[in-house]
Amino acid sequence: MERIMHKPLIGVTACQRQIEGHHCHMVVNKYVDALRHSAKVEVVLLPALAEGLNEGILERLDGLCLTGSYSNVDPRHYAADQDHTECRLDPDRDGSALSLIRAARRLQLPLLGICRGLQEMNVAYGGNLRQPLQELPGLMDHREPDTVGVNNHYEPAHALSLNPDGLLHRLTGELNFEVNSLHQQGIDRLGEGLVAEALAPDGLVEAISDPTLPFALGVQWHPEWRTDEHPLYAAIFTAFGAACANYRQRVNA
């Protein structure tokens, strides 16, 4: 049956949180707002379930967005020991996100990963992560400052150098930007087939893509924050929305 919605429909990964004594599936508003207003898509929230989600869910969608989170990917998913007891984990989010990424690859569904979403992409592709970054020699402290309000957490924190042969350079025509930084886990070894799209000044991979797919991009910063005020952030959501619209046209042809 042909879908009757005109806008692409995007699945957005939720996290598990305890709110008012109850376990809840949660997505922060800023992701929904950026997708609806900057990517020009509609969204449906996908629950965080440790056993994973059925691939059939994605067959009804036109794209997948993996949101950021205060939690980190459990190191057991990339065969590492948990070496920082203060890291918050979310095994339900791990189960859903990793299963969804693998299914999206098979379906060639447009994919956008943000912060934790980039890390999930890298792990799903067979790569690994390192943490806590702020305690590793030669690496910057990539966490947000703890002495200012939330608005200032998303201010530009460090420079970003784009791959001149990469997707982000093609989208913007630029090689250098300033971006925010709110994470303590990052890429160590790239997953198989992934390309480094951008680097921080300390050499940490800040963006990845899968050039074998029509659109598969992960970024370590938060482009969903005041998206339209930053040309790189706006370009990312515009391109993702266009890729989802193209996907919708293909499956409905």
C-alpha positions in Angstrom: 0.0 0.0 0.0 1.4 3.4 -1.0 2.0 5.7 2.0 -0.2 8.8 2.1 2.1 11.1 4.1 3.8 13.7 1.9 6.8 14.4 4.2 9.4 11.6 4.9 8.8 9.8 8.2 12.0 9.4 10.3 12.5 7.0 13.2 14.3 8.7 16.2 16.0 6.5 18.9 14.9 6.9 22.5 16.8 6.4 25.7 15.6 4.7 28.9 15.3 7.0 31.8 13.6 6.8 35.2 11.2 9.7 35.6 9.0 10.2 38.6 9.8 6.6 39.7 8.9 5.0 36.4 11.0 3.7 33.6 10.4 5.8 30.5 11.4 6.0 26.8 12.7 9.6 26.3 13.8 11.8 23.4 15.0 15.4 24.1 12.9 18.0 22.2 15.9 19.5 20.4 16.3 16.5 18.1 12.6 16.4 17.2 12.5 20.2 16.6 15.6 20.1 14.3 14.4 17.2 12.3 10.9 18.7 11.8 11.9 22.3 11.1 15.4 22.0 9.5 15.2 18.6 7.8 11.5 19.1 6.9 10.5 15.6 8.0 8.0 14.1 10.4 9.2 11.8 13.2 8.2 8.8 15.2 9.9 7.8 18.4 11.5 4.4 18.6 11.6 2.7 22.0 14.8 1.6 23.7 14.6 -2.2 24.1 17.5 -4.4 25.1 16.4 -7.2 22.8 16.5 -4.9 19.8 13.7 -3.8 17.4 12.3 -5.8 14.4 13.7 -4.8 11.0 10.1 -4.5 9.8 9.7 -1.2 11.7 12.3 0.4 9.5 10.6 -0.9 6.3 7.8 1.6 7.2 10.2 4.6 7.6 12.2 6.8 5.3 15.2 7.5 7.5 16.8 6.9 11.0 18.2 9.4 13.4 20.4 8.2 16.3 20.2 10.8 19.0 22.8 11.9 21.5 22.6 10.9 25.2 24.3 11.3 28.6 24.9 7.5 28.5 27.8 5.7 26.8 27.8 2.6 24.7 28.6 -0.4 26.9 32.2 -1.4 26.3 31.2 -5.1 26.1 29.8 -4.3 22.6 33.3 -3.6 21.4 35.1 -6.2 23.5 36.6 -3.7 26.0 36.5 -3.4 29.8 34.4 -0.8 31.5 37.2 1.4 32.8 35.4 4.4 34.2 32.8 3.8 36.8 31.2 7.2 36.5 30.0 6.5 32.9 26.2 6.1 32.7 25.1 3.1 30.7 21.8 2.3 28.9 21.7 -1.3 27.8 18.2 -0.9 26.4 19.4 1.9 24.1 22.4 -0.2 23.1 20.1 -3.1 22.1 17.8 -1.0 20.0 20.3 1.3 18.3 22.8 -1.4 17.3 20.0 -3.6 15.8 18.5 -0.6 14.0 21.9 0.5 12.4 22.5 -3.0 11.0 19.0 -3.2 9.6 19.3 0.3 8.1 22.5 -0.7 6.3 20.7 -3.7 4.8 17.8 -1.5 3.7 20.1 1.4 2.6 18.0 3.7 4.7 19.3 7.2 5.2 21.1 7.4 8.6 22.2 10.3 10.8 24.0 9.7 14.0 24.6 12.4 16.6 27.2 12.2 19.4 26.3 8.8 21.0 24.7 8.0 17.6 28.1 8.3 15.9 29.6 6.0 18.5 26.9 3.5 18.0 27.5 3.6 14.3 31.2 2.9 14.7 30.5 0.0 17.0 27.9 -1.5 14.7 30.4 -1.3 11.9 32.9 -3.3 14.0 35.0 -0.4 15.3 35.8 0.4 18.9 35.7 3.4 21.3 38.0 4.8 24.0 37.1 6.5 27.2 37.3 8.6 29.3 38.9 11.0 26.8 39.8 13.6 29.4 42.1 11.1 31.1 43.9 9.9 28.0 47.3 11.4 27.1 47.3 13.8 24.2 43.6 14.2 24.0 41.5 17.3 24.9 38.8 17.4 27.5 35.8 17.1 25.1 33.2 17.5 27.9 30.9 20.5 28.3 32.0 23.0 31.0 30.3 22.4 34.3 30.3 26.0 35.5 27.9 27.6 33.0 24.2 27.1 32.0 22.9 24.8 29.3 22.9 27.4 26.6 26.6 27.9 27.0 27.3 24.2 26.9 26.6 24.3 23.2 28.8 27.2 22.3 31.7 26.5 19.9 34.4 24.5 21.9 37.1 23.6 19.3 38.1 23.8 15.7 37.1 21.1 13.2 39.0 20.1 10.1 37.0 18.5 7.3 38.2 15.8 5.0 38.6 17.6 1.6 37.3 14.4 -0.2 34.4 13.9 2.2 30.7 14.4 2.3 30.7 17.3 4.7 33.1 19.3 2.5 30.9 18.6 -0.5 27.9 19.8 1.4 29.5 23.1 2.6 32.4 23.9 0.3 34.4 24.7 3.5 37.3 22.9 5.2 37.2 24.4 8.7 34.5 25.1 11.3 34.1 25.6 15.0 31.7 23.1 16.8 30.4 22.4 20.2 31.7 19.4 22.3 29.8 17.5 25.0 31.2 13.9 25.2 33.7 11.8 27.1 33.7 8.8 24.8 35.1 8.8 21.3 36.3 6.7 18.3 39.5 4.7 18.7 39.5 2.4 15.6 37.1 3.1 12.7 34.5 0.5 11.8 35.0 -1.4 8.6 34.1 0.7 5.5 33.7 3.9 7.4 35.5 7.1 6.3 36.7 9.9 8.7 34.9 13.0 7.7 36.4 15.4 10.2 39.0 15.7 12.9 39.4 17.7 16.1 42.7 19.5 16.8 43.9 16.5 19.0 43.3 14.1 16.1 40.0 12.6 17.4 37.6 11.5 14.7 34.7 13.9 14.9 32.6 12.7 11.9 32.2 9.5 9.9 30.4 8.4 6.8 29.7 5.2 4.8 30.4 6.1 1.2 28.8 2.9 -0.1 25.3 4.1 1.1 23.2 6.9 -0.4 23.4 8.8 3.0 25.1 7.5 6.2 26.7 10.2 8.4 27.7 10.4 12.0 28.9 13.5 13.8 30.4 13.8 17.3 29.1 17.3 18.1 25.5 18.4 18.4 24.2 20.0 15.1 20.6 19.9 16.4 21.3 22.9 18.7 20.2 26.1 17.1 20.7 24.4 13.7 19.8 27.3 11.5 22.4 29.6 13.1 25.4 27.5 12.0 26.0 26.7 8.3 27.5 23.3 8.9 24.7 22.2 11.2 22.0 23.5 8.7 23.7 21.7 5.8 23.7 18.4 7.7 20.0 18.5 8.4 19.1 19.8 4.9 21.1 17.0 3.3 19.6 14.3 5.6 16.1 15.5 4.8 16.7 15.5 1.1 18.2 12.0 1.3 15.0 10.8 3.2 12.8 12.4 0.6 14.7 10.7 -2.2 14.5 7.4 -0.4 10.7 7.8 0.0 10.4 8.5 -3.8 12.4 5.4 -4.6 10.3 3.0 -2.4 7.0 4.5 -3.6 8.0 4.4 -7.3 
